[in-house]
Amino acid sequence: MAVRWTWWDSGTRPGAANCHLDSLAWAGSVDCASLRFYRFRPSVIVGAHEDCAHVARLDYCYQHGIDIARRLTGGGALYLDEQQLCWTLAMPSAEARAAGQTLPAVLERFCQAIAAAVRDLGVPASFQAFNDIEVDGRKIACGFVSDDGQRTLFQGSLLIDVDVETMLRALRVPTEKLSAEGMRTARGRFTSMREHLEQVPDAQEIGARIAGALGAALGVDIRHATGMAPPEQRDSAACAAVMPATAAGERFRAFHRTPGGVLHAAVALEGDGARFADVYLSGSIQLAPPDLFRRIGRALAGRPVEDLEEQLALCLRETGWAMVGATEADLGYVIALAANRRREQAELGVETAAANMLMIHSPGHDEGLGDILAQATVMLVPYCAKPLWCKWRNRDGCTECGLCEVGEAYRLARERGMRVVSINNYEHLRQTLADLRGMGTAAYVGMCCENFYLKRHVAFNEAGIPAVLMDIGGSNCYELRQEDLAYSGTFQAQSRLNIELVRKVTALIPATRTGKS
C-alpha cells in the first residue's frame, strides 16, 4: 500500500501540547507519513535522552511561565518560542532509510534538505555536521532524528528571530553575561531569517519550501493538507522509552564529552562495589533505538563491574544500535568513570558527593586517579577563588596569608614540592598548558567548574596532559551568567574551593618533588 504524504501547520501551542501531538504522529507513522509545522509558547524542549537537571534552569522557567517538555528525538535542549518555526516529520523507517544507511547519514540527508530550503528562501545556508545549518558559521537551524526500526522521526527548528536573553536565562549551559556587550557576544553564535531578509516570508511559504526540499530528498510528493485537524488519540506507549526519569538517590556520577554531545552516567553499586546495581545513562546524544540507554542499564544490572566491556559489547551486538558522534568506547568509558568513583572514594576517604566532584582527564582513557597523582608536579588554581579584596586576585601568585582557601591550596602544593600557577583567564590557561606540555610535564591537578571543563575541553585535550580536576562551588561565572568576564579575567564574584577535597588529593601526591611557583 502506497504511503500518503501530507504537511500541515498546527499553529502555536504550549510545549507539552506540541510534544503530545508528536507522540501521536510517532505512534501512527508505521503506515503513514506526516510533516507538521508549529510554533511554541515559550518553552524549554529537552532532548529525549537528557536529564532536565543538567540542561534547564528549572527555577527560572517555573517563575517565568516557561514550559518544560521532552521531545522524542535526541540531541541538546532548546529554548523555543513563537519566533522559531519548528517541524516534525514522521514516517515509516523504510521510507526514510535506504538499506544499510546509517543514522548519521539519514540525519545529514534531512539537514542538507533544510539547508537547501533556506537557500531557496534567499539565505546562503549550509550544513555543518552533525546537525546544524549555518550561515557564515552562525547557527540558523538544527535537526534531530530518531528511529526504532519501524518509524523514523525528523524534528528541527528554524530561527525566524531569536530571543537570546531569555534563551540564556532558561538553559543551564555556559552563557555570556547579560549586559549589552555580553548579549552581542552570545548573539554572535546565532543568526536568523530576519537578519538576512528585508521581508521574511510567512510560515506557509517557509513550510512549503521545507516540505518541497524534504520531499525531493525522499523522492516523494508531500502535499499540503489545508484545514487538517490534530490526529486522533492513539496508543503512544512506544514513546515512553525515550522519557527517562532523573537518576535519584546517592550514586556515583561522571560525564564524558564526545563529538556528538555530552554523555552522563549515574551508577549504583552493590555491596562491596563489585557489581552494578543499576546504571542510568543520559546525554545530549542522538541514538537508535530510542530506548538504547535503558537497554544498556538493564543488561548491566547485577553484572560484575569487571565484566563491563564484555557485557556492553554483548548488549550492543544484540540491539542493532547507532549513535551520532559517539562510539561504543565512549559509552564504556563514561560508565567506567562513574564506577571508578567507588575506588576513588576509598582512596581519598571522602563522601560520595566529594568523589563526584572529581574530573579525571585522561587523554588516552587509560589513567586513573592514582596513576595521575603519582606523576603530578603542578597545581593550577582559579583566580576567581581568591577574595575580591586580595591584591593577588588577578595576578599569578599568593602570599599564603591564611585568609582564604587559595592560600591553603598553595601551601598544600608547596609542601609536596609542586609548582603552583593561578590561572587568570582563558588565554592564560591555554598558554600555561602549552608551556607545561613544552616542559614535558607528566600530570597536574587543578580546580575549575564542570561547565568550564566542558566548554573549554579543547584546551585540555590539545595539551594532552593527564589531570585530576576538582569542581568548584560558590558564585561561579556560569551560574551567574558572567562567562565573558571570566573569559577575560574580570569576573567579580568569589568561587569556593572544596579545600578538604584538595587536602585529600594532595596527600596522595608523593612529597619528593622539587618545584617552584
N, C-alpha and C positions, 0 to 999 in steps of 0.2 A: 504493500500500500504506500503510495507516494506521500511524503511529508508535506503538509501545508505550512508555509512560512508567512507570518504576518508581523507587522510592527505597529505600535500604538503609543500614545502618550497619556500617562495617568495623572499628570499634574503634580502639585506639591502636596506632600503628606509628611506626618511625623516619622521619625526614624524607625520605630517599631512597626508602623503600618507598611512602610515600603519593604522592610525585611520580610514581613509576613507574606506580602504579595510575591516576593522572590521565592519563598519556600513553596508556595502553591505552584508557581511556574516550574520549579525544580521537580516537584513530585509528579507533575503531568507531562514532563518533557521526554518520556521514554518513547512516545508515539506521536509527538507533535513538536513544533518549534515556534518560539515567540520571541520578539525583541521589544522590550518595554523601555520607554524613556520616562524619566521622572526627575523631580527635584525634592530636596529635603527641607523641612523646617530645621532650624539649627540643631545639628546632631553630631556626635562623635560616633563614627561607624568603625567598630573594632574588627580586625581580621579574624577569620574563622578559628585560628589556632592560637590567638594571643590571650594572655592573661590581662584582664582590664586594669589590674593594679599596676602593670608595667607601662601602660601606654596612655592612660587618661587621667586628667586631674579631676578626680571624681567630685571633690567638694566644690570646685568652681562650676562644674557642669550642673550640679544639683542646685546651686544658689542662683544660677542664671537661666534656668529652664532649658538647658541643652540636653536633648535626648541622648541616651547611650544605648546602642543596639549593635548586634553582631551580624555581619554579612556571612554568606555561605562560601565565599572564596577566601583564600589565604592572603598573605601579604600584610602590610602595615596599616595601622589605624589612620583614618582621615577625618578632618573636620569638614562637614558639608552643610551647605545652606542653599537658599534659593538662587545663588549666583553660580552654581555648578549644574551642568546638565549631566545626569547620570543615566546609565543603561544597564540592562540585564538581558543577555541573550541566552536562552535555554533551549537545548536541542538534544536529540539522540546522539550518543557518542559516535556512532557510525557515520553521522553526517559531519562531525567536526574533525575526526582524526582518520587520516589515511593509515593503511596497515603499517604498523611499526613506527608511526610518528610519535615522537617524544612529547611530553608535557611542555617543556620549554619551547619546542618548535611550534606547537599549537598556540601558545601564548604569543610568540613573536609574530606568527601569521596574522592573528587578530589585531595586535598592536600596530603592525605595519598598515593594516587596513584603516585603522583610526587615523594614523599619520597621513595617509593618502586623502582621507575625507577632510581633514583640517587644511591640507594644502589646496584642495579643491575649493575650499571656502576663502582662500586668499592669504593664508598664513603659512610661512615656509617651515613646516614642522618635519621632524624626522624621528625615527625610532631609536631609542637608547636602551640597550639591554640592562636589566631583564624585562622591565615592564613600563618604562616611561616613554612619553612622547614629548620632545623638547623643541624649543626654538632658540637657537644660539646658546645652548647649554642651560636654558631655563625651562623648568617643567611647565607644560600646559595641559597635560592629560596623563592618565595612567590606566593600566588594565590589570585584571586579575582573573585567573582561571581555576576551575575545579572540575574533576572528572571522577566518577565512581565506577567506570566501566560500562555503564548503561546510558548515563546522561553527562553532558558537558555544560558548564555554565561559564560564560564570559561576562564579567562586570567591569565597569570603569566609570571615570568621570572626566569631564572637560571643563576647564576653568573659563567661564564666560567673564567672570571677575573674581576677585579673591579678597576676603577679609582677613588679612594677615594677623592683626592684633588679636582677634577672638580665637583664631586658629592656634596661636602660640600660647594663649592662656588655657585653652581647653585640652591640649595634648601634652602628655608628660614626656617630652623629648627635649634634647638640648636646644635652647632657644636664645634669641638675642634679647637685649634689654629693650623694654617697651618705651623707648624715647624716640624722637623723630629720627635720629641717626640710626638707632637700633632697628627701627621699622624699615628704613631704607635697605639696611643690610639683609634683613630677612626677606624683604620683597624681591631682592636680587636672586633668590632661589626659584622664584616663580614668575610666570608671565600669564597673560590672559588674552582671550579673543578681543576684549575691549581695548586692550593696549595696542593691538595691531590693526584694527579695523575702524574706520570712521563711523561706520554703521554696522552693528552686529546683526546678522540675520536672526529671525525669530526661531523659537525652539523647533517648530515644524520643519523649517528649512534645514536646520542643522541635523535634525533627526533623519530627514530624507537622505541627506548626503552620507551620513554614517551608515544607514540601512543599505544604501546602494553600494558602498565600499565593502561592507561585510558580506553582502550578497555576492559581489564579484569574487571575493576571496574564497567563498564557499561554492561558487558555481551554481547559485540558486537565485530566484527572484523573490525578495522579501517585500510583500505588498502591504501598503498602508491600509489598516482596518479602522475606518472612522467610526466614532461612537461606540468603541469597544468597551464592554464592562469588565471589571475585575474577574478573574477566573473563579469558578465555583470552588467551594471548600473541598479539598482533597486530603487524603491521608498523607501527611508530610513527615511521617516518622523517620524517614531516611535522613532528614536534616538534623536530627538530634545528635548524630555522631560528630558533627563539627561544632558543637557548642559545649566545650568542656567547662567544668566549674573551676573556680580558682583553687589552687592547691592550698588547703588549710592545714593548720597544726604545725608542730615543730618538725621541720625537715631540713636536710642538707641541700643547699641550693648552689647552683653555678650557672654561668652563661657563657656563650661562645659566639663570636661574630663570624659569619660566613658571607661570601659574596651575595648570597640570596636573602640575607636577613639575619637577625639575632635569634639563636636557639637558647631556650631556658630549660633547665632540668631541676626538679624538686624531688628528692629521693628520701624514702623512709626505709630504714634497715631493721632487720630482725635481730633480737638478742645481742650477740657479740659483734654484729655488723657484717657477718659473713654472707648473709643472704639479703636480697631485696624483699622488703615487704610490699612496696609499690613504687612505681616510677611515673611521675607526671611530667610530660613534655609540653612545652608551649613555644610560641615564637612567631615572628613576622615572616613566615615561610609559606610559599605556595607548594602544595603537595597533592599527591593522589595515592591511594584513595583518601577521601575526606577524613576517615577515622584512623589513619595510619598511626598517629601518636598513641591513640588508645590501644591499638593492637600491640604496639611495642610494649606498652605498660603491662598489658595482660600477659604477654609472653615472658616478661622478666620477673613478674611477681613470684616469690618463693624460690627463685633460682639463685645459685651461688654467685656472688659478685665476681669471683674469678672466672666465671663462665660467660661474662658479659659479651665478649666479642663473638663467641660461638653461637649463643642464643639469639643475639641480634641478627647475625647473618642468616640463621635458620628462619627467623620470623620474616625477614625481608624476602628471602627466596620463595616463601610460601604465599607472599602477598601480591606480588606484581605491582611494585610501587614506583614512584617518581617524585623528585623534588627539584625545584628550580633554584639553582645556585648553591646547593648543598649536597653532601655526599653521605654515604654510609659511615665513613670515617668521622665525619663531623658529628653525627648522631652518637656514635660510640664515645667520642671524646668528651662531649658535654655531660653525658651520663657518668662517665668515669670521673670527671672533675667533681661532680656532686658527691659521688660515692666516696671519693678520696677525702672528703671533708671529715669523715669519721676518724681516719688516721691522723689527719692534721690537728683535729680537736684534741686527740690523745697526746700527740707530740707536744702541743703547746700548753695543754692543761687549761683550756678555756671553755666557755659555754658555746652551745650551738650557734647562737646569734653572732658571737665574735668570730667563730670559724667561718661563717658565711660572709664575713667582711673581707676575706682574702680573695685576691685575684691572682691566680698563678699564670704568669705569662711565659709560656714555653714555646719558642718558635718552632721547635721540632716535635712538639706534643709528646715529649719523652722524658721530661724532667719534672719532678715533684718538689714539694716544699723543702724537704731535707737536702736534696741534690743542689737546689739553688742557693740555700742559705750557707751550705758548706763552702761555696765559692764567692759569696757576696763580699765586695770590698768597698762599695759606695752606697750612700743613702741619699735619696732625693726627697726633699720636703717642700710642701707648697707654701708660697709666701702668704696666701690668704689665711693660713692658720696662725700667723703672727698677729699680735694685738695691733689695733689701729694706731695706738699712741707710740708704738715702737719705732725708733729711728731706723731700724733694720728691716722694717716692713717690706720695702721694695728694693732691698739690697741683698746680695748674696753673702750671708754671714750671720753670726749670732754671738752675743757676749755671754750666753748661758747665765743670765742674771737670776734665774729661778722663778720668774714671774709668769711664765707661760709654758705650754706643753711642747712648743717647738724647741725651747731651750733644753728641756728634758730629753727630747729626741736627739739633739746634738750631743748631749753628754753621754747618752747610751751608746751612740755610734762611735764616738771618740774613744770610749773605753775599749771598744773592740778594734781600735786602730783603723777605723773606716774614714774615708773621705766623705764630707757632707757638702751638698750643694742645695741652696734654696732656689727653687725654680720660680722665676719672676713673671714669666709669660710664656705663651705657646712657642714663640720663636726661640726663646731661651731653652725650652725643653728640647726642641729639635737639635739645636746646636750642641747642647750638653750630651745628648745621646750619640750624636755623631762623633763628638770628642771621645766619649767612652769607648765607642767602637774602634776608633783610631788607635787608642791606647791598649786595645786588646783586653778590655775589662770582661771578666768571665761572667759576672752576675751582679745584680744590685737589688736593693729594696727601696720602696718608695711609698708615698701616700697620695691618693687622688680619689675623687668621687667616681662612682661607677659610670655615670653619664660621660664624664670627661674621658675615661678609658675607652668607652665605646665610640665616642665621637672622634677622638684623636688616635684611633687604633693604628692608623697607617704609620704614625711616627714611631710607635713602639715596634711595629713589625719591621720597618725599614732598618732600625738599629740592629735587630737580630740578636739581642742580648736577653737571656733569661732573667726574669724578675719576679719578686714577690711584692705585690702592691696591696695596700690596705685601704679600704674605703674610709672616707672621712664623713663627718656629720656636721651638725650645726647649720649655719647660714651659707650653704654652698650656692655658687652662682647660677646653677641650673634651676634650683628650686625658686630662686628669686628672679629668674629670667634676666640675668645680667651677664650672659656669656660673653658679650662683646667686650665688657670691661675686664673680665677675667683674661680674655684672649690678649688684651693689650697690657695687662698688669696693673689696672687701676680699680679693681673690684674693691668696694668699700664696705665690706662686712667681714665678720670673722668666722671661719670654719673651725671645726674641732677635730683634733686627733683622738683616737681611742688609745690613750697613752699606755694603758695596761696591755693592750694587744701589741703595741710597739715594744714594750718591755719583754713580752714573751717571745716575740720574733727575734729580737736582737740577742736574747740569751742563747739562742741556738746557733749563732754565728761564732765560729772559732775566734778566740781572742788572741790570735797570733799574727795579726796584720800589722803592717806599718803604713800609715796613710796620713793625709793632712786635708784640712777643709779649705 
